[in-house]
């Protein structure tokens, strides 16, 4: 790149150290770290010693020296932080999720671009699945399902991306069910002896589409609960992805079909080209001609890092892929699901 994207941190906790710094270190040809600030002097000394970064002392100085600010704060003070940052920073990335209803209103009324760092809808496979919709191979789905594949709010973010961000929830109905199950050895070799609980829910949207969210944590850890899938059903096709036996393989189950020009069923022949580390470099379908290519394929990212880098580089160009409004609505949906599942009552948004 001719000009590197300057990244500044407000707050420097373990997530910066464990998630963001490896990304920007690997992609040093794209990014440079302008500096950071933190309210804790002892942490500042530790960051300087460990990473040799500049302590810019204040939020304003971080903004002045950065193209993109990545801001960290507890949820209860996130609004106050953003309220100060929007005055002197044009591109801000905040951590997920957004739960304060004032933040989307602040976002809409300011000149800053504020993006929420919710990476799950932007994993390589998710980008490919959404490209099938964008290329009009498949129409927008009328039914989307999370069957234990993704946890809670992150699943809602993925599923609502399929539906389109203009789809608004109207009502939610959920229920919970549980059972005492025998002791079992989990996928990590540990013996577990505890009850199992499921949340079963449906969300109806203003366009008539339905989101189904079914989740039990045992599906993540119990070998006898094998399938974990994300599904979408459109008027002309079906896409199902997920895992069965290999907990580390996000591409274990991948089935996509659509109705062809002659009314025949076309089964997609999807090929995933991976790096030595297992990250997707390219996902292509020879039947439809749709291909997703990793723009960071030579850097050595894993899939999660690819998703985060996609959010950051898009924000640097002024494109917000996942807004505070998106995050707040997805949080609202998940909270309504939990409320309905625990109470058995219908939750209306209107």
Secondary structure by P-SEA (a helix, b strand, c coil): ccccbbbbbcccccccccccaaaaaaacccbbbcccccccaaaaaaaaaaccccccccaaaaaaacccccccccccaaaaaaaaaaacccbbbbccccccaaaaaaaaaccccccccccccccaaaaaaaaaaaacccccccbbbbccccccaaaaaaaaaaaccccccccccbbbbbbbccccccccccccbbbbbbbbbcccccccbbbbbbbbccccccccccccccccccccbbbbbbbcccccccccbbbbbbbccccbbbbbbbbbbbcccccccbbbbccccbbbbcccccccccaaaaaaaaaaaaaaaccccccaaaaaaaaaaaaaaaaaaaccbbbbcc
